[in-house]
Amino acid sequence: MNNGKPNWWSRPSSTPEAARIPSPPPSGEADGDGDFPLPAPQPTAGAEASDMTDPAGPTEPVETADGAAGHEPAAAPATPAEPTVLLTKSEPPAPADEAPTAHLPVTGGHPADAPPAPVSEGPGADTAHAAQPAPQPLHAPDEYRTPPYGEPGPWAPAPPVQRPPAPVPPQQAQLPPVPPHPQPHPPTHGQGGGLPPQAGAPWVQYDPWGAGGAGLPPAPAKKSRKGLAVAGALVFALVTGVIGGGIGAYVERNGGLTTVELPQAEGGDTDRAPDSVAGIAAGALPGVVTLHVKGGGSSGTGTGFVLDAKGHILTNNHVVDGAESSEDITVTFSSGETARAKVVGKDTGYDLAVVQVTGVSGLKPLPLGNSDNVRVGDPVVAIGAPFDLSNTVTSGIISAKERPITAGGEKGDGSDISYVDALQTDAPINPGNSGGPLLDSKGRVIGINSAIRAAGGGSGDGEGGSASQPGSIGLGFAIPINQGKRVAEELINTGKATHPVIGVSLDMQFNGDGARVGEKGKDNTASVTPGGPAAKAGLRPGDVITKVDGQRVHNGEELIVKIRAHRPGDRLELTLTRDGKELTKTLTLGSSQGT
C-alpha cells in the first residue's frame, strides 16, 4: 500500500505477488503514526522457520520498490518476549487517541496465514539451527486458511474440518511449552485490530487438535449417571406414592372403582315347618280379623277370630261393648276385605262376645284346642292388631295357669267385673290384641287374649284398662278356650251365657286368709240362699272357705274365679274352717243368668 502499512490478503499469493509487497518503514519513520514494522513474507523453498531470533540482531529482509529483496539493519534488541495469549474473537477498535496496535494470536511459531519467514544469513544462523531443532507442523499447510487478522475475505471459502489423527505425532513432544499469559484481560486493541508482535517471535498456525494445547478450555466434566439414576428413582417413587394415595383415598371414599355388589343368598324354599312360628302364623292369619268399633262418642280397635263357616267371630266383650248397632262394627280380614258385623251375644262376667258377618265367602275358621292340656312352658303364638297394627304376630310361652284376675268395674256396682281363671303368657300383648287367639304349637286356639298387667300395678284389658294405655311388660292373660267355647256356644244358641254358682253372699271386706261367708246378703237378705247348693251342703254364715278341689284360695275374688272356671252342674269339694275346726263339704254347682 502507498501509506507504508502492510497489505493483507484473503487468498494465498504466489511467489511473485508476495515479492511485490513493499516492506513497511521502520518504527518511528515516515508517517510517525506508531505503526510497528512487520517483516514481509519471503517464500523460500524448503526453508524452515526458526522458533528463536538471533540474539546478535540479524538483519531483516525487506522489499524494495522494484520488488528486489534486500536487508535492512535490524531493530534494537527486543526485550524478553511476553507470554503468548490465545484470543478467539476480535475486540472493538481502540479510541483514536491511542496508538494502533495489531491483535494477533501467537503460539510461538509462524503466523497462521503468513509463509515461513526467511532465515537470515550470518554467523548466528547456524548456531540457532544447531541449538534448537526445527518444530514440525501437525498438519500440512492449508492453502485456503483464513487470514490471522480480522474477518475472512468475502470470497474466502470456509476451511475444511480438521480432525485429530488417532496417534499423536512424535514431533509433538519436541514443541516448546507455551507459558500462560500473566495478563488477566486482553491488551488494548489498535487500529488494525491486532497485537504488537514480539521481537523476533515467529508465528505458527493455531492447532485446536494439538496435544497438550495450553490455554484450551477444559473439557466439561461428565455428570454422574449414578446420581441421575438416584434422582429419577426418587421422582418415580414420589409420583407413584401420590398416585397410589389418590387411588386409595378414592377407593376408601367411594367403596372401590366399580359398582358395589353385595353377596346375597340365592332364592330357595320358602316353606316352613307347620309347628314353627312362621308355619303357625301362615295357617292362622286367614282366620284372624281386626274389628273397628265406634259408638258412645268413642272408638276402639280389637281382634277376633272365626269360629265357623256361618260367620261367627269370637272376641272380648269390652271390644264391642260400645257398639249400638251393626253399623258401628267393621270387620277387616287379613286379605284386606271388609264387612259389617252385628252382635250375637255378649257376657260381662266372662268378658266374651260373639259377632257375625254375612255375605262373606271363603271363611277359614280356626281349630280349637283343649286348655286343660296346657302345661307351663309350652310355646305359644299370639296374633292381633296392637295399636291398630293388623296381623301382628308375637310368640312366647305359657308362664302360668289358673291365674285369678278381675277386670272392669267401671260402673261401680260390680256388675261389669269380669272374673277369669286365666292363662298367663309372656308373648307380647298390647292394646288392640284383645279378643285375638293364643295358639299352641299345632296352631290350635287355647286362649283368648284379654288383659295385661300394667307397670303401675293395676290390671287392665287389651284396650288399655288403665288411662295410661300401658304396653306389654311380659304379663299377658288369656281366657282359657274351654271356658270360651262354652260361653260362645251359649251366646250363639241363646244369646245369653250362664254362670255356675254356689248360692252364698261373700264378705268382700274380709281381710283374713280365705273367702268368708257374710252374715247378711244384699238388701239384708240371707247370706246363704235357702235351697241353694251351699244350703244343701251345710254351709253357714261366718264360714271361711280356704280350698276349692284342693286348690288354695285367699280371698273372695279367687273363690268366684275358681267357681266360674266350671260349668253349672259340676261337683265341687270345698274345704272350710268353722270355730277353729276344718271341715270338708261337697256340693253341685247351680246356674244363674249372665248379663
NUMIMAR-148350 format. One line per field, with one value per residue (C-alpha): y, x, z; residue number from 1; chain. Coordinates in steps of 0.25 Angstrom, whole numbers. Each point is the difference from the previous one (the first is absolute). Layout:
BEGIN
yy <- (Y,...)
xx <- (X,...)
zz <- (Z,...)
num <- (NUM,...)
cadena <- (A,...)
END
This chain:
BEGIN
yy <- (0,14,4,-9,-10,-14,-6,-12,-10,-10,-10,-7,8,-5,3,12,6,-1,6,12,4,12,-1,9,11,-1,4,15,3,5,3,-1,-6,-10,-12,-11,-6,-14,-9,-3,-14,-6,-14,-8,-15,-10,11,-2,11,1,0,10,13,3,6,8,7,-5,9,-2,-2,11,3,12,8,-9,-13,-3,-6,6,2,11,1,-7,8,1,-12,-4,-1,-15,-5,1,-13,-3,3,-8,9,-6,12,14,12,13,11,8,15,10,6,-14,-5,-11,-14,-13,-11,-13,-14,-5,-14,1,-5,6,9,-7,6,4,-8,-4,11,-1,-4,12,-4,3,-5,-3,-8,-13,1,3,-12,-9,5,-3,-10,5,-3,-8,4,-10,2,4,15,3,8,6,3,13,13,1,14,5,-8,-9,7,-1,-10,-9,-14,-6,-8,-15,-7,-5,-13,-4,-13,-12,-1,12,4,-2,14,6,-3,9,12,10,2,13,7,6,15,8,11,-3,8,1,12,13,-1,8,6,-13,-9,-8,-1,6,-12,-4,3,-12,-9,-8,-3,-14,-5,-3,-15,-2,-15,0,-8,8,13,10,10,-10,0,-12,-11,0,-9,-12,-1,-12,-9,-6,13,1,-14,3,13,-7,-11,10,8,-13,-4,13,0,-14,3,12,-8,-12,9,6,-13,-5,12,-2,-14,2,11,-6,-15,-3,3,-9,-1,-7,-13,-6,-15,-6,-14,-6,-1,-13,-8,10,-11,-1,-12,1,0,12,14,3,-12,2,15,-4,-10,10,13,-2,-3,12,13,15,7,15,4,14,4,8,11,-9,-10,-11,-12,-14,-14,-13,-13,-8,-11,-7,2,7,13,-1,7,0,12,7,7,13,1,1,5,14,-4,3,-7,-8,13,3,-12,-3,-12,-1,-13,-3,1,14,-3,7,-3,5,-8,-1,-4,-14,-1,5,-2,9,-10,-8,12,-7,3,-6,9,-5,4,-4,0,-4,-13,-7,1,-8,-4,-3,-13,0,-7,-5,10,-11,-7,13,-1,11,2,-4,9,9,11,12,7,13,15,7,15,-2,-8,-11,-14,1,-13,-2,-12,-5,-11,-3,7,-5,-6,3,14,6,14,10,11,11,6,14,0,-1,-10,-12,-4,2,-7,-12,-12,-8,-12,4,-6,9,2,8,2,15,4,15,8,-5,-14,-2,-11,-6,-15,-6,-12,-13,-6,-7,13,-3,10,-2,14,14,11,9,8,5,4,15,5,8,-12,-1,-10,5,-6,0,13,6,-1,11,14,0,-10,-9,-9,-14,-4,-15,-2,-3,-8,-8,-7,-15,-5,-11,12,8,-12,-2,15,1,-11,5,14,-5,-9,8,14,-2,-7,-7,1,-11,4,-6,9,9,14,3,11,7,8,-12,2,-14,-12,-6,4,3,-2,12,2,7,0,12,8,-7,-14,-13,-2,-15,-1,-10,-13,4,-9,6,-1,-15,-2,5,14,10,15,3,-12,3,-8,-3,-10,-4,-14,1,13,11,13,13,9,1,4,-13,-9,6,-2,-15,-2,7,-9,-11,-3,0,-14,-3,-6,8,-4,12,1,10,4,2,3,-4,-13,-4,-6,-6,2,-6,8,0,14,7,10,14,9,9,14)
xx <- (0,5,-1,10,-9,0,-9,-9,-6,-11,5,14,9,11,14,1,-12,6,13,-7,-6,8,7,-5,9,7,-7,0,3,-8,-14,3,-13,5,-1,9,8,-4,9,-5,-2,11,-3,12,-1,4,3,-5,-3,8,-7,10,6,15,5,10,-10,0,-5,-14,-4,-8,-5,4,-9,4,-3,14,3,10,4,-1,6,-8,-7,6,0,-14,-3,-3,-12,-13,-8,-9,-15,-11,-11,-12,-9,3,-1,-6,10,8,-3,6,10,6,11,-5,5,-1,-9,6,-1,14,4,15,1,-4,-12,-12,0,14,10,12,10,13,12,10,14,11,9,-11,-9,7,1,-15,-3,9,-5,-14,-6,-11,-14,-9,-14,-11,-7,4,-2,-14,-1,-14,3,-6,9,5,-6,-14,-11,2,-2,-13,5,8,-6,-3,12,-2,-3,13,-1,11,8,-1,14,7,12,14,4,-11,9,11,-9,4,-10,-9,1,-13,-3,1,-10,-14,-6,4,8,-6,-3,6,-5,4,-7,12,12,14,9,11,13,5,-12,-4,-14,-6,-14,-9,-4,-12,2,15,3,4,-6,2,-12,-10,-13,-1,-9,-14,-1,-9,-12,-1,-10,-2,-5,-10,-5,-2,-7,-9,-3,-4,-9,-7,-2,-6,-10,-4,-2,-9,-8,-1,-5,-11,-5,0,-8,-10,-2,-2,-10,-7,1,8,2,-12,-15,-1,-8,-2,-1,-14,-6,-7,-15,-4,-11,-10,-8,1,-3,-15,5,9,-4,-1,-7,-10,-2,-2,-11,-7,0,-11,-10,4,-7,1,-12,-2,-11,-6,-12,-3,9,13,6,10,7,0,2,-8,0,-9,-8,-7,-4,-13,8,0,12,4,6,0,-12,8,3,-14,-7,-1,-7,-15,-2,6,3,10,9,9,8,13,5,15,-2,-5,-14,-10,-14,-11,-2,-12,1,-6,2,10,3,6,4,8,4,-4,-8,-4,-3,-4,3,-8,2,15,5,13,0,11,-4,11,0,-2,10,-2,5,0,11,9,13,8,12,-8,3,-11,-2,-9,-7,-7,0,8,-2,-8,12,-8,5,12,6,7,5,3,-3,-11,5,-10,-14,-13,4,-13,-1,-11,-3,-10,-8,-1,-15,3,-11,8,-9,11,11,6,6,9,8,11,12,12,9,13,-4,-1,-14,-4,-13,-6,3,-12,-9,11,4,11,5,8,11,-10,-8,-12,-6,2,-4,-6,10,-8,9,14,6,4,13,-7,-5,-14,-6,-7,-6,6,-6,8,-8,8,0,14,-1,11,8,5,9,-1,-12,-12,-12,-10,-13,1,-6,-8,-8,0,-6,-12,-3,1,-10,-10,1,-2,-11,-8,7,3,10,-2,9,3,-4,0,-11,7,4,14,6,10,5,6,15,3,5,-11,-14,-10,-15,-7,-10,-10,-2,-4,-12,1,-4,6,15,-3,-11,-10,-1,13,12,7,-12,-1,14,-1,7,-3,2,15,6,14,2,15,1,-8,3,13,5,2,-8,4,-12,-14,5,8,-12,-9,11,1,-15,-2,11,-10,-13,-14,-2,14,3,10,7,1,10,-4,2,-11,3,15,-4,3,-12,-2,-13,-4,-11,-5,1,-12,-3,-3,-3,11,-1)
zz <- (0,-2,14,5,7,-2,-11,5,-9,0,-10,-1,-8,-10,2,-10,7,14,-5,-5,13,6,13,10,5,13,13,2,-14,-12,5,15,4,9,-10,3,-11,-4,-9,-13,-3,-9,-5,-1,-5,11,10,14,10,12,14,5,-5,-1,13,-8,-7,-14,-12,-4,-15,-6,-14,-8,-9,-12,7,3,13,9,14,10,13,11,10,14,8,5,15,4,-6,7,3,-12,1,-8,-4,-7,-4,-5,9,-3,-5,9,2,-10,10,2,-8,-9,2,-6,7,-4,6,3,2,0,-15,-13,-2,-5,-14,-2,-7,7,3,-7,8,1,-4,9,10,10,-10,1,15,1,-8,7,14,-2,-10,-9,4,-9,-3,3,-13,-14,-3,-4,-13,4,14,5,3,14,2,-1,-7,-13,-13,-7,-10,9,1,14,5,0,13,6,8,9,-4,8,4,6,-10,7,-4,10,11,-6,1,10,12,-1,13,5,-3,13,-4,5,-12,-14,-4,-6,-15,-10,-13,-7,10,4,10,-2,-3,9,-6,-7,4,-12,-3,0,-4,12,0,8,0,5,12,13,-6,10,2,-5,8,9,-5,8,11,-3,9,9,-6,14,6,-12,3,14,-3,-10,10,11,-10,-5,15,3,-12,2,15,-3,-11,10,11,-9,-5,15,4,-11,3,14,-2,-11,3,-12,-15,-4,4,14,-1,14,1,2,2,-12,1,6,6,8,6,15,10,4,15,-2,4,-15,-3,11,-5,-14,3,10,-6,-10,12,8,-2,5,6,-1,10,2,9,12,-4,-1,-9,2,-7,4,-6,-2,-7,-8,7,-11,-15,4,3,15,6,15,7,13,6,3,-15,-5,12,-5,-13,-1,-14,-11,-7,11,-2,-12,-2,-8,-4,-2,-16,2,-3,10,4,10,13,10,15,2,15,11,15,9,11,-10,-9,-12,-12,-14,-12,-14,-14,-12,-15,1,-6,2,15,7,14,10,7,15,9,15,10,11,-7,0,8,5,-9,-13,-12,-4,-11,1,-12,0,-3,11,-1,-13,-7,-6,-2,11,4,13,7,14,10,11,12,10,1,8,3,6,-6,0,-10,-2,12,-6,3,15,3,-4,-11,-10,7,-8,8,-8,4,-11,-7,2,-11,-3,-15,-2,1,-2,-1,-13,3,8,-6,-8,0,8,-7,4,-8,-10,-3,9,8,15,5,-3,3,10,10,3,13,0,5,10,7,-5,-9,-13,-13,-13,-3,11,13,6,-5,-4,-11,5,-9,2,12,-3,9,-9,3,-8,3,-2,-12,7,8,-13,-8,10,1,-16,-2,10,-6,-14,4,10,0,14,9,13,12,10,15,14,6,10,2,4,9,-10,12,7,2,4,-8,-8,-4,11,-1,4,12,-9,-15,-10,5,14,-6,5,-4,-3,-10,5,-8,-8,-2,13,9,-5,3,14,-1,11,1,5,-6,-7,-13,-1,-12,-12,-5,8,-6,10,-1,7,-2,-5,-15,-1,5,-11,-10,4,-1,-13,-6,1,-7,7,6,3,14,8,14,9,12,11,14,11,14,-2,-6,-14,-8,-14,-7,-14,-9,-14,-7,-4,-11,-2,-12,-4,-5)
num <- (1,2,3,4,5,6,7,8,9,10,11,12,13,14,15,16,17,18,19,20,21,22,23,24,25,26,27,28,29,30,31,32,33,34,35,36,37,38,39,40,41,42,43,44,45,46,47,48,49,50,51,52,53,54,55,56,57,58,59,60,61,62,63,64,65,66,67,68,69,70,71,72,73,74,75,76,77,78,79,80,81,82,83,84,85,86,87,88,89,90,91,92,93,94,95,96,97,98,99,100,101,102,103,104,105,106,107,108,109,110,111,112,113,114,115,116,117,118,119,120,121,122,123,124,125,126,127,128,129,130,131,132,133,134,135,136,137,138,139,140,141,142,143,144,145,146,147,148,149,150,151,152,153,154,155,156,157,158,159,160,161,162,163,164,165,166,167,168,169,170,171,172,173,174,175,176,177,178,179,180,181,182,183,184,185,186,187,188,189,190,191,192,193,194,195,196,197,198,199,200,201,202,203,204,205,206,207,208,209,210,211,212,213,214,215,216,217,218,219,220,221,222,223,224,225,226,227,228,229,230,231,232,233,234,235,236,237,238,239,240,241,242,243,244,245,246,247,248,249,250,251,252,253,254,255,256,257,258,259,260,261,262,263,264,265,266,267,268,269,270,271,272,273,274,275,276,277,278,279,280,281,282,283,284,285,286,287,288,289,290,291,292,293,294,295,296,297,298,299,300,301,302,303,304,305,306,307,308,309,310,311,312,313,314,315,316,317,318,319,320,321,322,323,324,325,326,327,328,329,330,331,332,333,334,335,336,337,338,339,340,341,342,343,344,345,346,347,348,349,350,351,352,353,354,355,356,357,358,359,360,361,362,363,364,365,366,367,368,369,370,371,372,373,374,375,376,377,378,379,380,381,382,383,384,385,386,387,388,389,390,391,392,393,394,395,396,397,398,399,400,401,402,403,404,405,406,407,408,409,410,411,412,413,414,415,416,417,418,419,420,421,422,423,424,425,426,427,428,429,430,431,432,433,434,435,436,437,438,439,440,441,442,443,444,445,446,447,448,449,450,451,452,453,454,455,456,457,458,459,460,461,462,463,464,465,466,467,468,469,470,471,472,473,474,475,476,477,478,479,480,481,482,483,484,485,486,487,488,489,490,491,492,493,494,495,496,497,498,499,500,501,502,503,504,505,506,507,508,509,510,511,512,513,514,515,516,517,518,519,520,521,522,523,524,525,526,527,528,529,530,531,532,533,534,535,536,537,538,539,540,541,542,543,544,545,546,547,548,549,550,551,552,553,554,555,556,557,558,559,560,561,562,563,564,565,566,567,568,569,570,571,572,573,574,575,576,577,578,579,580,581,582,583,584,585,586,587,588,589,590,591,592,593,594,595)
cadena <- (A,A,A,A,A,A,A,A,A,A,A,A,A,A,A,A,A,A,A,A,A,A,A,A,A,A,A,A,A,A,A,A,A,A,A,A,A,A,A,A,A,A,A,A,A,A,A,A,A,A,A,A,A,A,A,A,A,A,A,A,A,A,A,A,A,A,A,A,A,A,A,A,A,A,A,A,A,A,A,A,A,A,A,A,A,A,A,A,A,A,A,A,A,A,A,A,A,A,A,A,A,A,A,A,A,A,A,A,A,A,A,A,A,A,A,A,A,A,A,A,A,A,A,A,A,A,A,A,A,A,A,A,A,A,A,A,A,A,A,A,A,A,A,A,A,A,A,A,A,A,A,A,A,A,A,A,A,A,A,A,A,A,A,A,A,A,A,A,A,A,A,A,A,A,A,A,A,A,A,A,A,A,A,A,A,A,A,A,A,A,A,A,A,A,A,A,A,A,A,A,A,A,A,A,A,A,A,A,A,A,A,A,A,A,A,A,A,A,A,A,A,A,A,A,A,A,A,A,A,A,A,A,A,A,A,A,A,A,A,A,A,A,A,A,A,A,A,A,A,A,A,A,A,A,A,A,A,A,A,A,A,A,A,A,A,A,A,A,A,A,A,A,A,A,A,A,A,A,A,A,A,A,A,A,A,A,A,A,A,A,A,A,A,A,A,A,A,A,A,A,A,A,A,A,A,A,A,A,A,A,A,A,A,A,A,A,A,A,A,A,A,A,A,A,A,A,A,A,A,A,A,A,A,A,A,A,A,A,A,A,A,A,A,A,A,A,A,A,A,A,A,A,A,A,A,A,A,A,A,A,A,A,A,A,A,A,A,A,A,A,A,A,A,A,A,A,A,A,A,A,A,A,A,A,A,A,A,A,A,A,A,A,A,A,A,A,A,A,A,A,A,A,A,A,A,A,A,A,A,A,A,A,A,A,A,A,A,A,A,A,A,A,A,A,A,A,A,A,A,A,A,A,A,A,A,A,A,A,A,A,A,A,A,A,A,A,A,A,A,A,A,A,A,A,A,A,A,A,A,A,A,A,A,A,A,A,A,A,A,A,A,A,A,A,A,A,A,A,A,A,A,A,A,A,A,A,A,A,A,A,A,A,A,A,A,A,A,A,A,A,A,A,A,A,A,A,A,A,A,A,A,A,A,A,A,A,A,A,A,A,A,A,A,A,A,A,A,A,A,A,A,A,A,A,A,A,A,A,A,A,A,A,A,A,A,A,A,A,A,A,A,A,A,A,A,A,A,A,A,A,A,A,A,A,A,A,A,A,A,A,A,A,A,A,A,A,A,A,A,A,A,A,A,A,A,A,A,A,A,A,A,A,A,A,A)
END
